[in-house]
Amino acid sequence: MERRLAAKLAATAVAAAFAGGAAAQDKAVKVGFMLPYTGTFAALGNAIENGFRLHLQEQGGKLGGRAIEFVRVDDESDPSKATDNVNKLIRRDQVDVLVGTVHSGVAMAMAKVAKESGTLLVVPNAGADAVTGPMCAPNIFRTSFTNWQPGYAMGEVMAKRGHKTAVTITWKYAAGDESVKGFKESFAKVGGKVLKDLTLPFPNVEFQPLLTEIAALKPDAVYTFFAGGGAVKFVKDYAAAGLGKTIPLYGAGFLTDGTLEAQGDAANGLLTTLHYADGLTNPKDKAFRLAYAKTYKLQPDVYAVQGYDAAQLLAIGLGAVKGDLGKRDAMYAAMAKARIDSPRGAFTLSPSHNPVQDIYLRKVEGKANQVQSVAVKALADPGRGCRM
């Protein structure tokens, strides 16, 4: 009788455990979206979420068999609030996954907390080199770029176009500093000389004194990193100052991505480098652009692509473990080995979990960043300082 009772209890325990696991699988995966929904980068944050939601919609509202619950926090692009915001998502809201953000300073705080807590973080924009450098971890992934990548590619482009001297101009913050650093690394390799690095505090847009200095320095060309509302004003101010007629302006692609409508004729003819462009011919991009325009009545940009691919990467991880978040190691291994069929073109991840991707040379033609060529094929960030 005791044996029968013990067997019955054991069977009950197994059934309960199975039921508990099944119940866990039925629960939605809570994804904490920490993005800028107001301020300079608001349009970027909305585009990222739109892209993520589009892939979720295409998968019938589930990723890897699990429903997704959205928990949204406006990070305001404010690094001073970042640690509190991300801790609220983890401790108060108990999210399973973090997705964010745009501002590199905010992303660094997110990466620090994610690394300490072990929470999965997917970065759909911020290019802070350290996130997949010294801050790298098995649970931290990026579906965008490092700040180094577009800058490095543009250094090669400008050198090939015969420019020997340049001035750089950007906001004084991580994204700008690192983009300029990437540019200078490749520009210097072929003998290019940077006459001066000009900066102003983020998000200051009083460009006139710096434009006057550029005119006095008379470089062959200017390299810049700005995004969002700041990029709109800079391009218009540069054109209004008449500099574009004598000193060509080049930039990381964020200068003209999602900003062309507001920049108008001032942006026409600008050359930029980025991992996405208008006029790509791959079938995935054609389908993506059609679906995005139909769903949101907007044309997609690079930010939407990065959000879309964040959802794709998460889906690959969840699918590999059949939605079981308890199997984190297997999930991360699948994500690290993923090949993402992206609208930008297929890409894989480097050992530090950053995209290895083509960087395109684009030219502004009307309201499009029209692809001209592949500036650098399958460019991998060096991931300096990453130890995993």
TORTOR-787961 format. One record per residue (C-alpha): x, y, z; residue number from 1. Coordinates in pm, 1 decimal, padded with zeros to 6 digits. Each point is the difference from the previous one (the first is absolute). Layout:
% TORTOR-787961
+----------+----------+----------+------+
|        x |        y |        z | resi |
+----------+----------+----------+------+
|        X |        Y |        Z |  NUM |
...
+----------+----------+----------+------+
***
This chain:
% TORTOR-787961
+----------+----------+----------+------+
|        x |        y |        z | resi |
+----------+----------+----------+------+
|  00000.0 |  00000.0 |  00000.0 |    1 |
|  00285.8 |  00236.3 |  00085.9 |    2 |
|  00157.2 | -00072.9 | -00337.7 |    3 |
| -00326.2 |  00077.5 | -00179.3 |    4 |
| -00033.2 |  00326.8 |  00195.8 |    5 |
|  00360.7 |  00099.5 | -00076.1 |    6 |
| -00052.0 | -00074.7 | -00368.8 |    7 |
| -00320.8 |  00202.3 | -00003.0 |    8 |
|  00170.7 |  00295.7 |  00169.3 |    9 |
|  00288.2 | -00015.5 | -00245.7 |   10 |
| -00239.1 | -00008.6 | -00294.7 |   11 |
| -00189.3 |  00294.6 |  00145.1 |   12 |
|  00323.7 |  00196.3 |  00039.8 |   13 |
|  00101.0 | -00068.4 | -00360.6 |   14 |
| -00343.6 |  00102.3 | -00123.8 |   15 |
|  00012.9 |  00317.9 |  00206.3 |   16 |
|  00345.1 |  00084.1 | -00131.1 |   17 |
| -00116.2 | -00063.1 | -00356.4 |   18 |
| -00310.7 |  00210.2 |  00054.9 |   19 |
|  00212.6 |  00277.4 |  00150.5 |   20 |
|  00234.0 | -00007.0 | -00298.1 |   21 |
| -00292.9 |  00001.4 | -00240.9 |   22 |
| -00157.0 |  00290.9 |  00186.3 |   23 |
|  00329.7 |  00189.8 | -00021.6 |   24 |
|  00007.2 | -00064.7 | -00374.8 |   25 |
| -00352.9 |  00138.9 | -00031.6 |   26 |
|  00097.3 |  00327.3 |  00169.0 |   27 |
|  00106.4 |  00288.7 | -00218.8 |   28 |
|  00367.2 |  00091.6 | -00014.8 |   29 |
|  00028.5 |  00346.8 |  00151.4 |   30 |
|  00216.8 |  00223.9 | -00216.3 |   31 |
|  00105.5 |  00332.8 |  00147.0 |   32 |
|  00035.7 |  00264.7 | -00270.9 |   33 |
|  00222.1 |  00279.0 |  00130.9 |   34 |
|  00003.0 |  00247.9 | -00286.1 |   35 |
| -00026.3 |  00375.8 | -00059.6 |   36 |
| -00366.4 |  00079.7 | -00056.7 |   37 |
|  00046.5 |  00375.3 |  00046.8 |   38 |
|  00273.2 |  00250.0 | -00088.8 |   39 |
|  00264.5 |  00007.1 | -00273.7 |   40 |
| -00005.2 | -00375.8 | -00063.8 |   41 |
| -00376.8 | -00064.1 |  00037.9 |   42 |
| -00050.4 | -00091.7 | -00366.6 |   43 |
|  00283.7 | -00252.1 |  00025.2 |   44 |
| -00149.3 | -00171.6 |  00304.0 |   45 |
| -00341.1 | -00027.8 | -00165.0 |   46 |
|  00150.7 | -00143.4 | -00319.0 |   47 |
|  00188.2 | -00266.4 |  00198.9 |   48 |
| -00315.9 | -00110.5 |  00178.7 |   49 |
| -00196.1 |  00003.8 | -00327.6 |   50 |
|  00257.4 | -00229.8 | -00159.0 |   51 |
| -00009.1 | -00240.0 |  00295.1 |   52 |
| -00379.9 | -00008.2 | -00004.4 |   53 |
| -00003.8 | -00065.2 | -00375.1 |   54 |
|  00202.1 | -00320.4 |  00032.8 |   55 |
| -00214.6 | -00107.0 |  00295.7 |   56 |
| -00309.5 |  00058.4 | -00212.6 |   57 |
|  00148.5 | -00208.2 | -00282.4 |   58 |
|  00053.1 | -00285.6 |  00247.0 |   59 |
| -00364.0 |  00002.1 |  00108.9 |   60 |
|  00063.7 |  00193.8 |  00320.9 |   61 |
|  00250.4 | -00249.9 |  00143.4 |   62 |
|  00378.1 | -00042.9 | -00004.9 |   63 |
|  00130.4 | -00352.1 |  00044.7 |   64 |
| -00351.7 | -00108.1 |  00092.9 |   65 |
| -00032.1 |  00255.6 |  00281.7 |   66 |
| -00227.8 |  00302.0 |  00012.8 |   67 |
|  00176.1 |  00331.4 |  00062.9 |   68 |
| -00104.8 |  00256.6 |  00260.7 |   69 |
|  00129.6 |  00353.7 | -00056.9 |   70 |
|  00117.7 |  00209.8 |  00294.9 |   71 |
|  00102.7 |  00348.1 | -00117.7 |   72 |
|  00220.4 |  00261.3 |  00169.5 |   73 |
|  00097.5 |  00335.1 | -00150.2 |   74 |
|  00372.5 |  00031.0 |  00068.8 |   75 |
| -00003.4 |  00366.1 | -00113.0 |   76 |
|  00353.3 | -00052.3 | -00138.0 |   77 |
|  00115.9 |  00089.8 |  00351.6 |   78 |
|  00294.0 | -00204.0 |  00136.5 |   79 |
| -00057.7 |  00138.5 |  00351.2 |   80 |
| -00337.9 | -00178.6 |  00014.2 |   81 |
|  00109.6 | -00318.0 | -00175.8 |   82 |
|  00100.2 | -00218.7 |  00294.9 |   83 |
| -00322.1 |  00072.6 |  00189.0 |   84 |
| -00208.4 | -00063.2 | -00310.9 |   85 |
|  00157.6 | -00334.0 | -00083.0 |   86 |
| -00016.6 | -00117.5 |  00361.6 |   87 |
| -00371.7 |  00081.9 |  00007.2 |   88 |
| -00053.2 | -00218.6 | -00304.4 |   89 |
|  00191.1 | -00289.4 |  00156.3 |   90 |
| -00111.2 |  00023.8 |  00363.1 |   91 |
| -00342.2 |  00163.1 | -00010.1 |   92 |
| -00128.8 | -00124.8 | -00335.0 |   93 |
|  00202.0 | -00325.3 |  00005.5 |   94 |
|  00068.1 |  00000.9 | -00372.2 |   95 |
|  00164.6 | -00303.5 | -00158.8 |   96 |
|  00174.7 |  00193.9 | -00276.2 |   97 |
|  00125.2 |  00356.8 | -00042.6 |   98 |
| -00009.6 |  00176.5 | -00338.1 |   99 |
|  00172.7 |  00338.1 | -00025.9 |  100 |
|  00113.9 |  00254.4 | -00082.7 |  101 |
|  00103.7 |  00289.9 | -00229.1 |  102 |
|  00228.4 |  00221.7 |  00212.1 |  103 |
|  00341.2 | -00161.0 |  00056.3 |  104 |
|  00035.1 |  00138.5 |  00353.2 |  105 |
| -00334.0 | -00152.0 |  00100.1 |  106 |
|  00093.0 | -00329.1 | -00166.4 |  107 |
|  00319.0 | -00021.8 |  00202.7 |  108 |
| -00201.8 |  00020.0 |  00322.8 |  109 |
| -00237.8 | -00265.4 | -00133.1 |  110 |
|  00289.4 | -00228.9 | -00090.3 |  111 |
|  00153.9 |  00036.5 |  00344.9 |  112 |
| -00323.7 | -00096.5 |  00175.6 |  113 |
| -00069.5 | -00280.9 | -00248.6 |  114 |
|  00347.0 | -00144.3 |  00053.7 |  115 |
| -00035.9 |  00014.0 |  00378.7 |  116 |
| -00354.3 | -00140.5 |  00008.5 |  117 |
|  00034.3 | -00254.9 | -00280.9 |  118 |
| -00303.9 |  00142.7 | -00180.4 |  119 |
| -00002.5 | -00047.1 | -00377.3 |  120 |
|  00064.7 |  00332.7 | -00175.4 |  121 |
| -00049.9 |  00057.8 | -00373.5 |  122 |
|  00129.8 |  00338.8 | -00116.4 |  123 |
| -00191.9 |  00115.7 | -00311.0 |  124 |
|  00195.2 |  00318.1 | -00065.7 |  125 |
|  00254.5 |  00157.0 |  00238.2 |  126 |
|  00343.8 | -00057.9 | -00147.1 |  127 |
|  00211.9 |  00047.3 |  00314.8 |  128 |
|  00312.2 | -00201.0 | -00080.4 |  129 |
|  00037.8 | -00118.5 |  00359.0 |  130 |
| -00334.6 | -00184.6 |  00000.8 |  131 |
|  00154.3 | -00267.8 | -00220.7 |  132 |
|  00351.3 |  00085.0 |  00118.4 |  133 |
|  00098.7 |  00003.7 |  00369.3 |  134 |
| -00366.4 | -00026.7 |  00109.4 |  135 |
| -00068.7 | -00307.6 | -00213.1 |  136 |
| -00177.4 | -00295.3 |  00160.5 |  137 |
| -00176.7 | -00321.5 | -00108.3 |  138 |
| -00338.8 |  00170.2 |  00061.9 |  139 |
|  00070.5 |  00325.3 | -00190.7 |  140 |
| -00069.5 |  00019.3 | -00375.6 |  141 |
| -00023.2 |  00276.1 | -00257.4 |  142 |
| -00198.8 |  00011.8 | -00327.1 |  143 |
|  00125.9 |  00336.1 | -00120.7 |  144 |
|  00365.1 |  00107.7 | -00025.7 |  145 |
|  00288.8 |  00136.0 |  00198.7 |  146 |
|  00073.4 |  00369.0 | -00030.6 |  147 |
|  00336.3 | -00104.2 | -00142.8 |  148 |
| -00146.7 | -00180.6 | -00304.5 |  149 |
| -00157.1 |  00279.5 | -00213.8 |  150 |
|  00281.9 |  00237.9 |  00094.3 |  151 |
|  00269.1 | -00248.5 | -00099.0 |  152 |
| -00171.8 | -00064.6 | -00332.6 |  153 |
| -00027.3 |  00371.6 | -00077.4 |  154 |
|  00370.3 |  00054.2 |  00067.4 |  155 |
|  00073.7 | -00243.3 | -00283.2 |  156 |
| -00255.9 |  00162.0 | -00229.3 |  157 |
|  00131.5 |  00353.0 |  00051.2 |  158 |
|  00359.0 | -00108.0 | -00052.4 |  159 |
| -00093.1 | -00176.3 | -00326.5 |  160 |
| -00171.8 |  00318.8 | -00114.5 |  161 |
|  00331.2 |  00182.5 |  00029.8 |  162 |
| -00053.2 |  00199.9 |  00318.8 |  163 |
|  00323.6 |  00058.2 |  00191.3 |  164 |
| -00122.5 |  00221.2 |  00286.2 |  165 |
| -00318.4 |  00004.3 |  00204.2 |  166 |
| -00172.7 |  00162.8 |  00295.0 |  167 |
| -00235.9 | -00204.0 |  00219.1 |  168 |
| -00302.7 |  00137.0 |  00182.6 |  169 |
| -00239.7 | -00171.9 |  00240.8 |  170 |
| -00165.1 |  00016.7 |  00339.2 |  171 |
|  00238.0 | -00060.8 |  00291.0 |  172 |
| -00133.8 | -00337.0 |  00111.3 |  173 |
|  00085.0 | -00365.7 | -00045.5 |  174 |
| -00166.2 | -00052.1 | -00339.2 |  175 |
|  00164.3 |  00304.2 | -00154.9 |  176 |
|  00341.4 | -00065.5 |  00152.5 |  177 |
|  00006.6 | -00362.9 | -00113.4 |  178 |
| -00131.7 |  00070.9 | -00349.7 |  179 |
|  00274.7 |  00259.2 | -00051.0 |  180 |
|  00256.0 | -00243.2 |  00141.2 |  181 |
| -00101.4 | -00265.8 | -00255.5 |  182 |
|  00021.3 |  00255.0 | -00281.8 |  183 |
|  00342.9 |  00121.8 |  00106.2 |  184 |
|  00134.7 | -00356.4 |  00029.8 |  185 |
| -00063.1 | -00084.7 | -00365.2 |  186 |
|  00062.7 |  00352.2 | -00137.7 |  187 |
|  00342.2 |  00010.0 |  00165.5 |  188 |
|  00094.0 | -00342.8 | -00140.7 |  189 |
|  00021.8 |  00150.6 | -00346.4 |  190 |
|  00167.9 |  00321.0 |  00107.6 |  191 |
| -00307.5 |  00215.6 |  00061.5 |  192 |
|  00039.1 |  00279.2 |  00252.7 |  193 |
| -00268.4 |  00136.4 |  00233.8 |  194 |
|  00061.2 |  00370.7 |  00050.3 |  195 |
| -00234.0 |  00034.3 |  00298.1 |  196 |
| -00272.0 | -00184.1 |  00193.7 |  197 |
| -00290.1 |  00235.0 |  00073.8 |  198 |
| -00262.1 | -00085.1 |  00262.5 |  199 |
| -00291.6 |  00149.9 |  00189.5 |  200 |
| -00200.1 | -00136.1 |  00297.2 |  201 |
| -00295.6 | -00233.9 | -00067.1 |  202 |
| -00267.4 |  00099.9 | -00102.6 |  203 |
|  00119.7 |  00356.7 | -00072.8 |  204 |
| -00069.2 |  00113.9 | -00358.4 |  205 |
|  00175.7 |  00338.4 | -00007.0 |  206 |
|  00221.9 | -00090.2 | -00294.8 |  207 |
|  00085.4 |  00343.5 | -00142.6 |  208 |
|  00329.2 |  00065.3 |  00187.0 |  209 |
|  00128.9 | -00343.9 | -00103.9 |  210 |
| -00105.2 |  00050.6 | -00361.9 |  211 |
|  00194.4 |  00326.8 | -00001.3 |  212 |
|  00304.2 | -00191.7 |  00126.5 |  213 |
| -00036.4 | -00262.3 | -00274.2 |  214 |
| -00004.5 |  00273.3 | -00260.9 |  215 |
|  00322.4 |  00143.3 |  00144.6 |  216 |
|  00176.8 | -00339.5 |  00014.9 |  217 |
| -00082.9 | -00080.8 | -00366.6 |  218 |
|  00024.7 | -00380.8 |  00015.0 |  219 |
| -00053.1 | -00214.1 | -00309.0 |  220 |
| -00314.1 | -00143.0 |  00163.3 |  221 |
| -00198.2 | -00029.7 |  00326.3 |  222 |
| -00101.3 | -00319.5 |  00178.5 |  223 |
| -00292.2 |  00018.9 |  00240.7 |  224 |
| -00213.9 | -00205.4 |  00234.8 |  225 |
| -00342.9 |  00139.8 |  00091.8 |  226 |
| -00342.8 | -00163.0 |  00019.3 |  227 |
| -00365.5 |  00091.8 |  00046.4 |  228 |
| -00095.9 |  00364.0 |  00040.8 |  229 |
|  00362.5 |  00106.0 |  00034.2 |  230 |
|  00083.2 | -00152.1 | -00338.2 |  231 |
| -00284.8 |  00193.3 | -00161.1 |  232 |
|  00125.0 |  00334.3 |  00128.0 |  233 |
|  00366.4 | -00071.4 | -00072.3 |  234 |
| -00059.0 | -00090.0 | -00364.3 |  235 |
| -00219.9 |  00305.6 | -00053.9 |  236 |
|  00248.2 |  00230.4 |  00176.5 |  237 |
|  00294.2 | -00144.2 | -00198.1 |  238 |
| -00181.6 |  00065.4 | -00327.1 |  239 |
| -00114.6 |  00347.8 |  00108.7 |  240 |
|  00359.8 |  00093.1 |  00082.8 |  241 |
|  00096.2 | -00085.4 | -00359.8 |  242 |
|  00264.5 | -00248.7 |  00111.3 |  243 |
| -00136.3 | -00286.1 | -00208.4 |  244 |
|  00109.8 |  00177.3 | -00318.5 |  245 |
|  00370.6 | -00007.0 |  00092.8 |  246 |
|  00042.6 | -00254.1 |  00282.3 |  247 |
| -00188.1 | -00329.7 | -00056.5 |  248 |
| -00186.1 | -00139.9 |  00300.9 |  249 |
|  00007.0 | -00373.1 |  00078.5 |  250 |
| -00143.6 | -00186.7 |  00295.5 |  251 |
| -00107.9 | -00316.0 |  00174.1 |  252 |
| -00337.3 | -00089.5 | -00148.5 |  253 |
| -00202.8 |  00123.6 |  00296.9 |  254 |
|  00058.4 |  00348.6 | -00136.0 |  255 |
| -00259.7 | -00062.9 | -00270.0 |  256 |
| -00198.2 | -00300.9 |  00125.3 |  257 |
| -00351.6 |  00085.8 |  00112.1 |  258 |
|  00079.8 |  00370.1 | -00050.4 |  259 |
| -00025.9 |  00064.9 | -00374.4 |  260 |
| -00356.3 |  00130.3 |  00004.3 |  261 |
|  00098.6 |  00274.4 |  00244.1 |  262 |
|  00338.9 |  00071.6 | -00161.4 |  263 |
| -00147.9 |  00058.9 | -00345.2 |  264 |
|  00229.0 |  00118.3 | -00278.9 |  265 |
|  00283.5 |  00070.1 |  00246.3 |  266 |
|  00078.8 | -00373.2 |  00015.3 |  267 |
| -00002.6 | -00063.6 | -00373.8 |  268 |
|  00316.2 | -00173.4 | -00121.1 |  269 |
|  00142.8 | -00077.6 |  00345.6 |  270 |
|  00202.8 | -00321.9 |  00027.5 |  271 |
| -00026.4 | -00214.5 |  00311.5 |  272 |
|  00099.3 | -00348.8 |  00110.6 |  273 |
| -00230.6 | -00240.8 |  00181.0 |  274 |
| -00111.1 | -00361.7 |  00021.0 |  275 |
| -00331.1 |  00076.4 | -00174.8 |  276 |
| -00099.6 |  00196.9 | -00309.4 |  277 |
| -00286.4 |  00071.5 | -00236.2 |  278 |
|  00002.4 | -00191.9 | -00324.5 |  279 |
|  00124.4 | -00334.8 |  00132.6 |  280 |
| -00121.1 | -00283.0 | -00221.0 |  281 |
| -00015.5 | -00296.6 |  00237.9 |  282 |
| -00346.1 | -00165.7 |  00029.5 |  283 |
| -00009.9 |  00041.1 |  00378.5 |  284 |
|  00030.3 |  00377.4 | -00024.5 |  285 |
| -00267.6 |  00026.4 | -00265.9 |  286 |
| -00244.9 | -00199.4 |  00214.5 |  287 |
|  00094.8 |  00192.4 |  00314.8 |  288 |
| -00046.7 |  00342.8 | -00157.4 |  289 |
| -00337.1 | -00095.2 | -00142.8 |  290 |
| -00124.2 | -00143.2 |  00331.8 |  291 |
|  00130.3 |  00294.3 |  00204.3 |  292 |
| -00158.7 |  00259.4 | -00229.6 |  293 |
| -00329.6 | -00188.2 |  00002.3 |  294 |
| -00001.7 | -00035.8 |  00380.1 |  295 |
|  00122.0 |  00343.9 |  00106.7 |  296 |
| -00066.1 |  00219.4 | -00308.3 |  297 |
|  00368.3 |  00097.7 |  00018.9 |  298 |
|  00315.8 | -00091.5 | -00185.2 |  299 |
|  00240.3 | -00200.6 |  00218.8 |  300 |
|  00348.3 |  00116.1 |  00093.1 |  301 |
|  00305.0 | -00160.3 |  00155.1 |  302 |
| -00151.4 |  00026.5 |  00349.4 |  303 |
| -00302.8 | -00202.4 | -00104.9 |  304 |
|  00230.1 | -00262.6 | -00152.1 |  305 |
|  00198.9 | -00026.8 |  00322.9 |  306 |
| -00317.7 | -00044.8 |  00205.9 |  307 |
| -00126.7 | -00261.0 | -00245.8 |  308 |
|  00326.1 | -00190.9 |  00028.7 |  309 |
| -00006.5 |  00021.7 |  00381.6 |  310 |
| -00327.9 | -00191.4 | -00015.7 |  311 |
|  00149.7 | -00246.3 | -00249.7 |  312 |
|  00296.9 | -00068.2 |  00227.5 |  313 |
| -00220.5 | -00047.6 |  00306.8 |  314 |
| -00223.6 | -00234.4 | -00200.6 |  315 |
|  00301.8 | -00213.5 | -00095.3 |  316 |
|  00104.5 | -00026.6 |  00364.8 |  317 |
| -00347.4 | -00084.2 |  00129.1 |  318 |
| -00058.0 | -00242.8 | -00285.1 |  319 |
|  00318.7 | -00192.1 |  00077.5 |  320 |
| -00120.9 | -00076.6 |  00354.2 |  321 |
| -00368.3 | -00034.6 | -00095.0 |  322 |
| -00080.5 |  00307.4 |  00203.0 |  323 |
|  00157.6 | -00130.1 |  00321.2 |  324 |
|  00173.1 |  00299.3 |  00159.8 |  325 |
|  00148.8 | -00232.3 |  00258.8 |  326 |
|  00243.5 | -00120.4 | -00267.9 |  327 |
|  00185.9 |  00327.5 | -00025.6 |  328 |
|  00338.2 | -00142.7 | -00099.1 |  329 |
| -00146.5 | -00188.9 | -00295.3 |  330 |
| -00200.8 |  00304.9 | -00097.1 |  331 |
|  00305.1 |  00226.9 | -00001.8 |  332 |
|  00203.7 | -00256.6 | -00193.1 |  333 |
| -00265.2 | -00009.7 | -00272.6 |  334 |
| -00011.1 |  00379.4 | -00017.0 |  335 |
|  00378.6 |  00024.6 | -00021.5 |  336 |
|  00004.6 | -00240.4 | -00297.4 |  337 |
| -00299.4 |  00159.8 | -00173.4 |  338 |
| -00005.7 |  00105.9 | -00361.9 |  339 |
| -00254.7 |  00278.0 | -00027.5 |  340 |
| -00186.4 |  00037.6 | -00329.0 |  341 |
| -00017.7 |  00377.0 |  00031.4 |  342 |
| -00140.9 |  00264.1 | -00235.3 |  343 |
|  00353.6 |  00147.6 |  00003.9 |  344 |
|  00134.9 | -00329.3 | -00134.8 |  345 |
|  00078.9 | -00315.7 |  00196.3 |  346 |
|  00242.4 |  00037.0 |  00289.5 |  347 |
|  00156.8 | -00206.8 |  00274.2 |  348 |
|  00133.3 |  00100.9 |  00339.4 |  349 |
|  00361.7 |  00048.8 |  00101.3 |  350 |
|  00142.5 | -00178.6 |  00306.5 |  351 |
| -00095.3 |  00309.8 |  00201.5 |  352 |
| -00361.7 | -00016.6 | -00131.5 |  353 |
|  00010.9 |  00294.4 | -00241.2 |  354 |
| -00119.9 | -00025.3 | -00364.3 |  355 |
|  00257.0 | -00090.5 | -00265.2 |  356 |
| -00157.6 |  00188.4 | -00288.8 |  357 |
|  00044.3 |  00185.0 | -00325.7 |  358 |
|  00032.4 |  00377.8 |  00033.9 |  359 |
| -00153.8 |  00185.3 | -00293.3 |  360 |
|  00095.0 |  00329.2 | -00162.1 |  361 |
| -00325.5 |  00193.2 | -00049.7 |  362 |
| -00083.6 |  00323.1 | -00183.6 |  363 |
| -00295.5 |  00221.8 |  00081.2 |  364 |
| -00222.6 |  00016.9 | -00306.6 |  365 |
| -00326.0 |  00177.2 |  00072.0 |  366 |
| -00147.7 | -00170.4 |  00306.1 |  367 |
|  00215.1 | -00314.3 | -00023.2 |  368 |
|  00342.2 | -00113.4 |  00122.8 |  369 |
|  00070.2 | -00178.8 | -00326.1 |  370 |
|  00258.0 | -00279.0 |  00008.9 |  371 |
|  00311.2 |  00072.5 | -00209.9 |  372 |
|  00222.2 | -00293.2 |  00090.5 |  373 |
|  00120.2 | -00218.4 |  00284.7 |  374 |
|  00257.5 |  00218.2 |  00174.9 |  375 |
|  00138.5 | -00288.6 |  00207.4 |  376 |
| -00109.9 | -00362.8 | -00028.1 |  377 |
| -00084.2 | -00197.0 |  00317.7 |  378 |
|  00158.9 |  00251.9 |  00234.8 |  379 |
|  00055.7 | -00141.0 |  00348.3 |  380 |
|  00060.2 |  00225.3 |  00296.4 |  381 |
|  00325.0 | -00106.3 |  00169.7 |  382 |
| -00177.2 | -00037.6 |  00336.5 |  383 |
|  00301.6 |  00138.0 |  00180.9 |  384 |
|  00002.1 | -00091.2 |  00367.9 |  385 |
| -00267.7 | -00270.6 | -00024.1 |  386 |
|  00064.5 | -00302.5 |  00223.0 |  387 |
| -00270.1 | -00266.9 |  00009.7 |  388 |
+----------+----------+----------+------+
***
